[in-house]
Amino acid sequence: MYGIMLIVVLVLTGGVIAFIGDRLGSKVGKKKLSLFGLRPRHTSILVTIITGILITTVTFGILAIASKDVRTALFGMNKLKEELNEKQSMLEEASGALVNVKNDLNTTKEEYAKSKKNLEETQEDLEIAQQAAELLRQEQVALQNRNQELWSDNQTLIEHNQSLAENNQFLLANNESLKADNLELEKTNNDLQEGIENIRERPIIYRVGELLASGVIKKTDDPVKIQNDLNQIIALANSKIIDRLGTEGSKDGVWIYPIEYQKAMDRLKQAKGDTVIRLIVAANLVKGDPVLTELEMHPNRVVYQENEFVYQKIYNVPIDGSNSEMLISDFLRNVNMTAINNGILPNPLTGTVGVINGNQIYAIEKALAENRGKDVLISAFAASDTEVLGPLRLHIYLKNETEQEINHEE
């Protein structure tokens, strides 16, 4: 924009000067003026030349005043050339330096690429090393845990070895006792062999499992009272043996293992209630041998109260009256099983828990005969309070299908 304005000013200035010079030349030519003794025609030419010079001078003056670059071009060209040459030299140096920088940059890029590659490889190696370190740490932890387990196992083995050593000492200490027991067992075996030979030659008086005596020992904290009650039951068994065999029939009467006797005493002392004691023959007995006996102990309680229901069943009585005995046997067998399941102790040999007389059986058979071809409900009730030791005595009721009582026997 500044250059356009400058050109416009120069054009206008040149035009004004040219117009003034033309007017001035025309006036000089018309008036025949003469300068410096020249002819008017030459004076007009001189004025024109001066006007052109003024145009040029003014032009350069304006340009010089208006533009520093024009002044530099007019008056400082040589200096400008020197500066230009100097700048050119600097440019060439800068270009050379730029080339070197580019070369260095390329070299640096190559080195950077190599460094980056080495860094990536180093990172990969570092990751591998970290993974290896983690695996090593895990293995170290596992090894420490295993060492702890081994240490614990070692302590256990040490304690076990100590226990084994103590047991070994105990076994060594009991070795002599075992030898003595072995001699005692050999003696007992010899006695048993002699007993077997005697059994073959002599009749059996008591069979294994036979009930000798029984009784109830009341709950008490007095050990002397407990022992006296237990000895009374044993004395009862001895009296029964004497009754059967006579005073010379047995060597020693009832014989109970001392350990079993002591266990029975301990249990009786700790019992929370009354206890049933039963003396059972432990082996077949021939005349002249001691009666080997086992002690049975059971907590005592009332199993059935008086008139308490025990069992009942409906039977169809055949028209011909046959199988009445089988019906009665089946009913009594079921009553017996029910009583045993409820806690009454059966006879070790017979397995029965109660007693029934012939009159009751006869009355039942008679009632069945009177109801041939009918369904009869037979019910059993306890005749009195019955404890674990028994025996169970019954009231037996019969009703036909019309629900009428047809018999009641004790």
PAGU-437539 format. One record per residue (C-alpha): x, y, z; residue in three letters. Coordinates in nm, 3 decimals, padded with zeros to 5 digits, m for minus. Layout:
BEGIN
<atom <X, Y, Z>, "ala"> ...
// end
This chain:
BEGIN
<atom <00.000, 00.000, 00.000>, "met"> <atom <00.291, 00.235, 00.083>, "tyr"> <atom <00.459, 00.172, m00.262>, "gly"> <atom <00.139, 00.252, m00.451>, "ile"> <atom <00.100, 00.583, m00.268>, "met"> <atom <00.465, 00.666, m00.340>, "leu"> <atom <00.423, 00.596, m00.713>, "ile"> <atom <00.111, 00.808, m00.723>, "val"> <atom <00.294, 01.097, m00.549>, "val"> <atom <00.588, 01.068, m00.793>, "leu"> <atom <00.357, 01.064, m01.095>, "val"> <atom <00.166, 01.366, m00.974>, "leu"> <atom <00.488, 01.547, m00.880>, "thr"> <atom <00.644, 01.470, m01.220>, "gly"> <atom <00.329, 01.583, m01.398>, "gly"> <atom <00.316, 01.908, m01.199>, "val"> <atom <00.683, 01.982, m01.268>, "ile"> <atom <00.642, 01.894, m01.636>, "ala"> <atom <00.337, 02.121, m01.657>, "phe"> <atom <00.521, 02.405, m01.487>, "ile"> <atom <00.826, 02.351, m01.712>, "gly"> <atom <00.605, 02.342, m02.023>, "asp"> <atom <00.425, 02.661, m01.918>, "arg"> <atom <00.752, 02.822, m01.828>, "leu"> <atom <00.911, 02.718, m02.165>, "gly"> <atom <00.606, 02.843, m02.353>, "ser"> <atom <00.623, 03.183, m02.180>, "lys"> <atom <00.996, 03.205, m02.243>, "val"> <atom <00.943, 03.118, m02.613>, "gly"> <atom <00.657, 03.368, m02.653>, "lys"> <atom <00.834, 03.650, m02.480>, "lys"> <atom <01.159, 03.573, m02.654>, "lys"> <atom <01.344, 03.568, m02.323>, "leu"> <atom <01.709, 03.496, m02.317>, "ser"> <atom <01.918, 03.349, m02.037>, "leu"> <atom <02.291, 03.366, m02.015>, "phe"> <atom <02.299, 03.538, m02.357>, "gly"> <atom <02.144, 03.244, m02.533>, "leu"> <atom <01.889, 03.266, m02.803>, "arg"> <atom <01.528, 03.235, m02.706>, "pro"> <atom <01.502, 02.897, m02.877>, "arg"> <atom <01.806, 02.770, m02.688>, "his"> <atom <01.676, 02.928, m02.371>, "thr"> <atom <01.348, 02.734, m02.416>, "ser"> <atom <01.549, 02.413, m02.462>, "ile"> <atom <01.752, 02.495, m02.152>, "leu"> <atom <01.435, 02.551, m01.951>, "val"> <atom <01.303, 02.215, m02.071>, "thr"> <atom <01.628, 02.045, m01.979>, "ile"> <atom <01.626, 02.211, m01.637>, "ile"> <atom <01.265, 02.103, m01.593>, "thr"> <atom <01.360, 01.741, m01.672>, "gly"> <atom <01.651, 01.768, m01.432>, "ile"> <atom <01.420, 01.905, m01.165>, "leu"> <atom <01.177, 01.622, m01.228>, "ile"> <atom <01.451, 01.369, m01.188>, "thr"> <atom <01.602, 01.552, m00.888>, "thr"> <atom <01.272, 01.596, m00.716>, "val"> <atom <01.186, 01.235, m00.791>, "thr"> <atom <01.505, 01.107, m00.635>, "phe"> <atom <01.468, 01.355, m00.351>, "gly"> <atom <01.121, 01.241, m00.271>, "ile"> <atom <01.227, 00.881, m00.302>, "leu"> <atom <01.528, 00.944, m00.080>, "ala"> <atom <01.314, 01.125, 00.175>, "ile"> <atom <01.031, 00.873, 00.162>, "ala"> <atom <01.228, 00.543, 00.155>, "ser"> <atom <01.530, 00.432, 00.348>, "lys"> <atom <01.583, 00.156, 00.093>, "asp"> <atom <01.613, 00.419, m00.188>, "val"> <atom <01.867, 00.615, 00.013>, "arg"> <atom <02.056, 00.292, 00.072>, "thr"> <atom <02.042, 00.209, m00.303>, "ala"> <atom <02.160, 00.558, m00.399>, "leu"> <atom <02.426, 00.621, m00.137>, "phe"> <atom <02.509, 00.283, 00.031>, "gly"> <atom <02.523, 00.038, m00.256>, "met"> <atom <02.882, m00.060, m00.193>, "asn"> <atom <02.818, m00.106, 00.176>, "lys"> <atom <02.506, m00.298, 00.085>, "leu"> <atom <02.707, m00.518, m00.146>, "lys"> <atom <02.962, m00.578, 00.127>, "glu"> <atom <02.687, m00.662, 00.374>, "glu"> <atom <02.524, m00.877, 00.107>, "leu"> <atom <02.850, m01.061, 00.047>, "asn"> <atom <02.900, m01.095, 00.421>, "glu"> <atom <02.543, m01.223, 00.461>, "lys"> <atom <02.601, m01.457, 00.168>, "gln"> <atom <02.910, m01.591, 00.335>, "ser"> <atom <02.723, m01.626, 00.661>, "met"> <atom <02.440, m01.795, 00.471>, "leu"> <atom <02.683, m02.036, 00.312>, "glu"> <atom <02.837, m02.103, 00.652>, "glu"> <atom <02.489, m02.142, 00.798>, "ala"> <atom <02.396, m02.375, 00.509>, "ser"> <atom <02.710, m02.578, 00.576>, "gly"> <atom <02.632, m02.578, 00.946>, "ala"> <atom <02.273, m02.676, 00.860>, "leu"> <atom <02.402, m02.964, 00.648>, "val"> <atom <02.624, m03.068, 00.937>, "asn"> <atom <02.332, m03.030, 01.175>, "val"> <atom <02.119, m03.240, 00.940>, "lys"> <atom <02.392, m03.500, 00.924>, "asn"> <atom <02.424, m03.487, 01.301>, "asp"> <atom <02.046, m03.504, 01.325>, "leu"> <atom <02.038, m03.810, 01.100>, "asn"> <atom <02.319, m03.962, 01.305>, "thr"> <atom <02.132, m03.871, 01.621>, "thr"> <atom <01.813, m04.022, 01.480>, "lys"> <atom <02.000, m04.340, 01.398>, "glu"> <atom <02.152, m04.344, 01.744>, "glu"> <atom <01.809, m04.265, 01.892>, "tyr"> <atom <01.657, m04.554, 01.695>, "ala"> <atom <01.937, m04.780, 01.816>, "lys"> <atom <01.893, m04.649, 02.171>, "ser"> <atom <01.516, m04.696, 02.148>, "lys"> <atom <01.566, m05.049, 02.021>, "lys"> <atom <01.818, m05.114, 02.296>, "asn"> <atom <01.575, m04.961, 02.546>, "leu"> <atom <01.294, m05.186, 02.422>, "glu"> <atom <01.524, m05.485, 02.444>, "glu"> <atom <01.630, m05.369, 02.789>, "thr"> <atom <01.264, m05.331, 02.892>, "gln"> <atom <01.190, m05.679, 02.761>, "glu"> <atom <01.491, m05.809, 02.951>, "asp"> <atom <01.369, m05.615, 03.255>, "leu"> <atom <01.021, m05.765, 03.228>, "glu"> <atom <01.173, m06.111, 03.192>, "ile"> <atom <01.394, m06.037, 03.490>, "ala"> <atom <01.093, m05.914, 03.688>, "gln"> <atom <00.897, m06.227, 03.597>, "gln"> <atom <01.196, m06.439, 03.693>, "ala"> <atom <01.225, m06.243, 04.018>, "ala"> <atom <00.853, m06.295, 04.088>, "glu"> <atom <00.887, m06.667, 04.019>, "leu"> <atom <01.192, m06.673, 04.240>, "leu"> <atom <01.002, m06.490, 04.514>, "arg"> <atom <00.710, m06.734, 04.487>, "gln"> <atom <00.949, m07.027, 04.497>, "glu"> <atom <01.118, m06.868, 04.796>, "gln"> <atom <00.783, m06.827, 04.973>, "val"> <atom <00.690, m07.186, 04.886>, "ala"> <atom <01.030, m07.298, 05.010>, "leu"> <atom <00.981, m07.105, 05.334>, "gln"> <atom <00.636, m07.260, 05.379>, "asn"> <atom <00.779, m07.603, 05.305>, "arg"> <atom <01.061, m07.538, 05.552>, "asn"> <atom <00.800, m07.438, 05.811>, "gln"> <atom <00.603, m07.757, 05.739>, "glu"> <atom <00.919, m07.963, 05.761>, "leu"> <atom <01.006, m07.791, 06.087>, "trp"> <atom <00.657, m07.865, 06.222>, "ser"> <atom <00.683, m08.224, 06.100>, "asp"> <atom <01.023, m08.246, 06.262>, "asn"> <atom <00.881, m08.121, 06.591>, "gln"> <atom <00.596, m08.372, 06.559>, "thr"> <atom <00.847, m08.648, 06.489>, "leu"> <atom <01.052, m08.542, 06.789>, "ile"> <atom <00.740, m08.548, 07.009>, "glu"> <atom <00.637, m08.880, 06.852>, "his"> <atom <00.983, m09.019, 06.914>, "asn"> <atom <00.963, m08.903, 07.273>, "gln"> <atom <00.621, m09.064, 07.305>, "ser"> <atom <00.754, m09.383, 07.146>, "leu"> <atom <01.048, m09.377, 07.383>, "ala"> <atom <00.811, m09.338, 07.678>, "glu"> <atom <00.588, m09.615, 07.543>, "asn"> <atom <00.894, m09.830, 07.493>, "asn"> <atom <00.995, m09.774, 07.852>, "gln"> <atom <00.640, m09.852, 07.959>, "phe"> <atom <00.639, m10.170, 07.749>, "leu"> <atom <00.974, m10.271, 07.888>, "leu"> <atom <00.845, m10.204, 08.238>, "ala"> <atom <00.534, m10.418, 08.172>, "asn"> <atom <00.728, m10.694, 08.001>, "asn"> <atom <00.791, m10.878, 08.325>, "glu"> <atom <00.427, m10.839, 08.422>, "ser"> <atom <00.323, m10.981, 08.083>, "leu"> <atom <00.555, m11.275, 08.131>, "lys"> <atom <00.395, m11.341, 08.468>, "ala"> <atom <00.050, m11.311, 08.312>, "asp"> <atom <00.154, m11.551, 08.040>, "asn"> <atom <00.255, m11.807, 08.300>, "leu"> <atom <m00.080, m11.752, 08.472>, "glu"> <atom <m00.261, m11.798, 08.139>, "leu"> <atom <m00.072, m12.118, 08.073>, "glu"> <atom <m00.180, m12.244, 08.414>, "lys"> <atom <m00.539, m12.138, 08.340>, "thr"> <atom <m00.521, m12.314, 08.004>, "asn"> <atom <m00.407, m12.630, 08.170>, "asn"> <atom <m00.694, m12.600, 08.416>, "asp"> <atom <m00.935, m12.549, 08.125>, "leu"> <atom <m00.800, m12.858, 07.953>, "gln"> <atom <m00.858, m13.053, 08.269>, "glu"> <atom <m01.206, m12.898, 08.293>, "gly"> <atom <m01.286, m13.003, 07.936>, "ile"> <atom <m01.182, m13.358, 08.014>, "glu"> <atom <m01.396, m13.348, 08.327>, "asn"> <atom <m01.691, m13.213, 08.128>, "ile"> <atom <m01.667, m13.506, 07.894>, "arg"> <atom <m01.684, m13.740, 08.189>, "glu"> <atom <m01.932, m13.551, 08.415>, "arg"> <atom <m02.288, m13.421, 08.353>, "pro"> <atom <m02.357, m13.047, 08.304>, "ile"> <atom <m02.529, m12.890, 08.606>, "ile"> <atom <m02.564, m12.529, 08.482>, "tyr"> <atom <m02.579, m12.417, 08.120>, "arg"> <atom <m02.412, m12.101, 07.988>, "val"> <atom <m02.651, m11.804, 07.997>, "gly"> <atom <m02.865, m11.944, 08.278>, "glu"> <atom <m02.990, m11.687, 08.529>, "leu"> <atom <m02.861, m11.759, 08.880>, "leu"> <atom <m02.997, m11.462, 09.075>, "ala"> <atom <m03.111, m11.106, 09.029>, "ser"> <atom <m03.202, m10.802, 09.234>, "gly"> <atom <m03.225, m10.424, 09.249>, "val"> <atom <m02.968, m10.210, 09.426>, "ile"> <atom <m03.106, m09.880, 09.542>, "lys"> <atom <m02.928, m09.555, 09.465>, "lys"> <atom <m02.707, m09.448, 09.757>, "thr"> <atom <m02.385, m09.257, 09.818>, "asp"> <atom <m02.269, m09.507, 10.082>, "asp"> <atom <m02.016, m09.746, 09.921>, "pro"> <atom <m02.047, m09.990, 10.213>, "val"> <atom <m02.424, m10.014, 10.160>, "lys"> <atom <m02.368, m10.071, 09.785>, "ile"> <atom <m02.118, m10.349, 09.851>, "gln"> <atom <m02.347, m10.515, 10.108>, "asn"> <atom <m02.642, m10.511, 09.863>, "asp"> <atom <m02.426, m10.657, 09.584>, "leu"> <atom <m02.292, m10.927, 09.819>, "asn"> <atom <m02.649, m11.015, 09.920>, "gln"> <atom <m02.737, m11.087, 09.556>, "ile"> <atom <m02.422, m11.301, 09.527>, "ile"> <atom <m02.517, m11.479, 09.852>, "ala"> <atom <m02.863, m11.546, 09.705>, "leu"> <atom <m02.698, m11.708, 09.403>, "ala"> <atom <m02.477, m11.920, 09.632>, "asn"> <atom <m02.782, m12.033, 09.830>, "ser"> <atom <m02.954, m12.141, 09.506>, "lys"> <atom <m02.643, m12.335, 09.405>, "ile"> <atom <m02.640, m12.509, 09.742>, "ile"> <atom <m03.009, m12.585, 09.709>, "asp"> <atom <m02.943, m12.753, 09.376>, "arg"> <atom <m02.607, m12.919, 09.437>, "leu"> <atom <m02.584, m12.947, 09.815>, "gly"> <atom <m02.306, m12.812, 10.036>, "thr"> <atom <m02.050, m13.038, 09.867>, "glu"> <atom <m02.173, m12.982, 09.516>, "gly"> <atom <m01.946, m12.690, 09.431>, "ser"> <atom <m01.590, m12.602, 09.524>, "lys"> <atom <m01.624, m12.227, 09.573>, "asp"> <atom <m01.982, m12.133, 09.479>, "gly"> <atom <m02.026, m11.825, 09.262>, "val"> <atom <m01.698, m11.702, 09.108>, "trp"> <atom <m01.680, m11.351, 08.957>, "ile"> <atom <m01.374, m11.199, 08.791>, "tyr"> <atom <m01.225, m10.949, 09.042>, "pro"> <atom <m01.189, m10.686, 08.769>, "ile"> <atom <m01.554, m10.727, 08.671>, "glu"> <atom <m01.658, m10.705, 09.036>, "tyr"> <atom <m01.461, m10.381, 09.082>, "gln"> <atom <m01.608, m10.232, 08.762>, "lys"> <atom <m01.954, m10.314, 08.892>, "ala"> <atom <m01.878, m10.136, 09.219>, "met"> <atom <m01.752, m09.827, 09.033>, "asp"> <atom <m02.062, m09.814, 08.812>, "arg"> <atom <m02.293, m09.854, 09.111>, "leu"> <atom <m02.119, m09.565, 09.289>, "lys"> <atom <m02.167, m09.343, 08.983>, "gln"> <atom <m02.522, m09.457, 08.906>, "ala"> <atom <m02.788, m09.184, 08.894>, "lys"> <atom <m03.071, m09.416, 09.000>, "gly"> <atom <m03.157, m09.772, 09.102>, "asp"> <atom <m02.968, m10.048, 08.918>, "thr"> <atom <m03.078, m10.399, 08.821>, "val"> <atom <m02.813, m10.669, 08.885>, "ile"> <atom <m02.832, m11.012, 08.719>, "arg"> <atom <m02.584, m11.298, 08.774>, "leu"> <atom <m02.557, m11.506, 08.456>, "ile"> <atom <m02.369, m11.835, 08.422>, "val"> <atom <m02.068, m11.765, 08.199>, "ala"> <atom <m01.983, m12.127, 08.110>, "ala"> <atom <m02.136, m12.473, 08.128>, "asn"> <atom <m02.088, m12.609, 08.481>, "leu"> <atom <m02.020, m12.965, 08.584>, "val"> <atom <m02.051, m13.082, 08.939>, "lys"> <atom <m01.752, m12.989, 09.154>, "gly"> <atom <m01.640, m12.680, 08.956>, "asp"> <atom <m01.684, m12.314, 09.058>, "pro"> <atom <m01.976, m12.139, 08.892>, "val"> <atom <m01.819, m11.882, 08.656>, "leu"> <atom <m02.055, m11.585, 08.657>, "thr"> <atom <m02.101, m11.262, 08.462>, "glu"> <atom <m02.253, m10.949, 08.612>, "leu"> <atom <m02.523, m10.774, 08.407>, "glu"> <atom <m02.618, m10.420, 08.507>, "met"> <atom <m02.914, m10.218, 08.380>, "his"> <atom <m03.073, m09.891, 08.499>, "pro"> <atom <m03.398, m09.970, 08.675>, "asn"> <atom <m03.730, m09.799, 08.599>, "arg"> <atom <m04.102, m09.870, 08.587>, "val"> <atom <m04.170, m09.999, 08.234>, "val"> <atom <m04.545, m10.053, 08.276>, "tyr"> <atom <m04.778, m09.912, 08.538>, "gln"> <atom <m05.078, m10.103, 08.668>, "glu"> <atom <m05.348, m10.146, 08.398>, "asn"> <atom <m05.122, m09.982, 08.135>, "glu"> <atom <m05.184, m10.099, 07.778>, "phe"> <atom <m04.924, m10.344, 07.643>, "val"> <atom <m05.043, m10.493, 07.313>, "tyr"> <atom <m05.354, m10.588, 07.116>, "gln"> <atom <m05.435, m10.761, 06.789>, "lys"> <atom <m05.745, m10.875, 06.595>, "ile"> <atom <m05.763, m11.244, 06.509>, "tyr"> <atom <m06.012, m11.426, 06.288>, "asn"> <atom <m06.118, m11.743, 06.466>, "val"> <atom <m06.163, m12.035, 06.223>, "pro"> <atom <m06.511, m12.185, 06.207>, "ile"> <atom <m06.379, m12.534, 06.282>, "asp"> <atom <m06.201, m12.400, 06.593>, "gly"> <atom <m05.860, m12.518, 06.472>, "ser"> <atom <m05.536, m12.325, 06.528>, "asn"> <atom <m05.657, m12.170, 06.856>, "ser"> <atom <m05.331, m12.265, 07.021>, "glu"> <atom <m05.139, m12.103, 06.735>, "met"> <atom <m05.339, m11.780, 06.776>, "leu"> <atom <m05.267, m11.773, 07.150>, "ile"> <atom <m04.896, m11.846, 07.091>, "ser"> <atom <m04.873, m11.572, 06.829>, "asp"> <atom <m05.039, m11.321, 07.061>, "phe"> <atom <m04.816, m11.408, 07.360>, "leu"> <atom <m04.506, m11.396, 07.139>, "arg"> <atom <m04.598, m11.047, 07.018>, "asn"> <atom <m04.665, m10.936, 07.376>, "val"> <atom <m04.324, m11.073, 07.477>, "asn"> <atom <m04.144, m10.889, 07.192>, "met"> <atom <m04.327, m10.565, 07.271>, "thr"> <atom <m04.230, m10.584, 07.638>, "ala"> <atom <m03.865, m10.657, 07.553>, "ile"> <atom <m03.855, m10.361, 07.312>, "asn"> <atom <m03.995, m10.138, 07.585>, "asn"> <atom <m03.719, m10.236, 07.830>, "gly"> <atom <m03.814, m10.547, 08.030>, "ile"> <atom <m03.520, m10.789, 08.056>, "leu"> <atom <m03.594, m11.136, 07.914>, "pro"> <atom <m03.480, m11.464, 08.063>, "asn"> <atom <m03.136, m11.532, 07.906>, "pro"> <atom <m03.225, m11.892, 07.819>, "leu"> <atom <m03.596, m11.880, 07.734>, "thr"> <atom <m03.622, m11.519, 07.614>, "gly"> <atom <m03.951, m11.468, 07.800>, "thr"> <atom <m04.041, m11.171, 08.021>, "val"> <atom <m04.371, m11.274, 08.183>, "gly"> <atom <m04.571, m11.550, 08.333>, "val"> <atom <m04.916, m11.678, 08.244>, "ile"> <atom <m05.101, m11.957, 08.422>, "asn"> <atom <m05.295, m12.240, 08.278>, "gly"> <atom <m05.631, m12.094, 08.384>, "asn"> <atom <m05.574, m11.787, 08.167>, "gln"> <atom <m05.487, m12.001, 07.864>, "ile"> <atom <m05.788, m12.221, 07.923>, "tyr"> <atom <m06.020, m11.916, 07.951>, "ala"> <atom <m05.879, m11.768, 07.627>, "ile"> <atom <m05.925, m12.099, 07.441>, "glu"> <atom <m06.282, m12.119, 07.568>, "lys"> <atom <m06.360, m11.761, 07.455>, "ala"> <atom <m06.216, m11.832, 07.111>, "leu"> <atom <m06.421, m12.148, 07.079>, "ala"> <atom <m06.737, m11.951, 07.155>, "glu"> <atom <m06.656, m11.700, 06.875>, "asn"> <atom <m06.574, m11.930, 06.585>, "arg"> <atom <m06.591, m11.755, 06.248>, "gly"> <atom <m06.571, m11.412, 06.408>, "lys"> <atom <m06.305, m11.144, 06.445>, "asp"> <atom <m06.184, m11.119, 06.803>, "val"> <atom <m05.976, m10.833, 06.948>, "leu"> <atom <m05.731, m10.962, 07.209>, "ile"> <atom <m05.575, m10.696, 07.434>, "ser"> <atom <m05.312, m10.722, 07.707>, "ala"> <atom <m05.267, m10.481, 08.001>, "phe"> <atom <m05.015, m10.484, 08.286>, "ala"> <atom <m05.165, m10.644, 08.598>, "ala"> <atom <m04.937, m10.436, 08.827>, "ser"> <atom <m04.646, m10.193, 08.819>, "asp"> <atom <m04.366, m10.375, 08.637>, "thr"> <atom <m04.000, m10.273, 08.645>, "glu"> <atom <m03.710, m10.365, 08.416>, "val"> <atom <m03.641, m10.688, 08.604>, "leu"> <atom <m03.999, m10.812, 08.551>, "gly"> <atom <m04.176, m11.048, 08.541>, "pro"> <atom <m04.468, m10.908, 08.347>, "leu"> <atom <m04.812, m11.030, 08.460>, "arg"> <atom <m05.108, m10.954, 08.237>, "leu"> <atom <m05.478, m10.879, 08.230>, "his"> <atom <m05.608, m11.022, 07.901>, "ile"> <atom <m05.933, m10.896, 07.746>, "tyr"> <atom <m06.122, m11.037, 07.449>, "leu"> <atom <m06.391, m10.858, 07.247>, "lys"> <atom <m06.583, m10.982, 06.947>, "asn"> <atom <m06.674, m10.779, 06.639>, "glu"> <atom <m06.977, m10.630, 06.817>, "thr"> <atom <m06.735, m10.467, 07.065>, "glu"> <atom <m06.884, m10.667, 07.355>, "gln"> <atom <m06.647, m10.793, 07.619>, "glu"> <atom <m06.650, m11.172, 07.616>, "ile"> <atom <m06.373, m11.259, 07.856>, "asn"> <atom <m06.151, m11.104, 08.118>, "his"> <atom <m05.887, m11.311, 08.288>, "glu"> <atom <m05.588, m11.236, 08.503>, "glu"> 
// end
